[in-house]
Amino acid sequence: MSYFSFISVIILISLINIVFIIIFINLKINTISKKIKNINKTNFKSRPDMDILKIQSLERLVLFMERIKPENILIRIQKNNSCTSRVLYKILIKTIREEFEHNMSQQLYISDESWELITFSKNQLISLINSKLKEIDPNSNSSELSKVILEECSDKNKIKIYKTISLLKNELNR
């Protein structure tokens, strides 16, 4: 075996060892992180004042979902507002995002499942509004965009906001 082959084998073995050490350290860090998170979650949820915060959080998040339901947000935004569909679109997206950002801290007090459904519901509604704007003339009256959005949401099973509200109400009883 030549000197260069021997060095190559040594370097290869060293690199393999380094990779294994990095994987091992990452696994250890992950395990410790999960344990700390579980300990903190247990301590956090066992405090008596957490029940009050959880109830208040659920109230705020149900209100958020109610506020962004298409039939509610469209009425609220279009009050005395005659504009184009493009302008309505921008206002809707901005309002939904601001409402969501305003309630982001509430995820501390609810289950991960509920928070994921809230986020999904918000994103689904934004996607729906995006797709409906593409179906119409953006310069048309805002009532056109409202109409196609409400038509799409007439089947309450298509949009997750209603299921999310129900889940949040059920979480109160857990």
Buried (B, 14 or more C-beta within 10 A) or exposed (E): EEEEEEEEEEEEEEEEEEEEEEEEEEEEEEEEEEEEEEEEEEEEEEEEEBEEBBEEBBEBBBBBBEBBBBEEBBEEBBEEEEBBBBBBBEBBBEBBEEBBEEBEEBBEBBBEEBBEBBBBBBEBBBEBBEEBBEEBEBEBBBBBBBBBBEEBBEEEEEBBBBBBBEBBEEBEEE
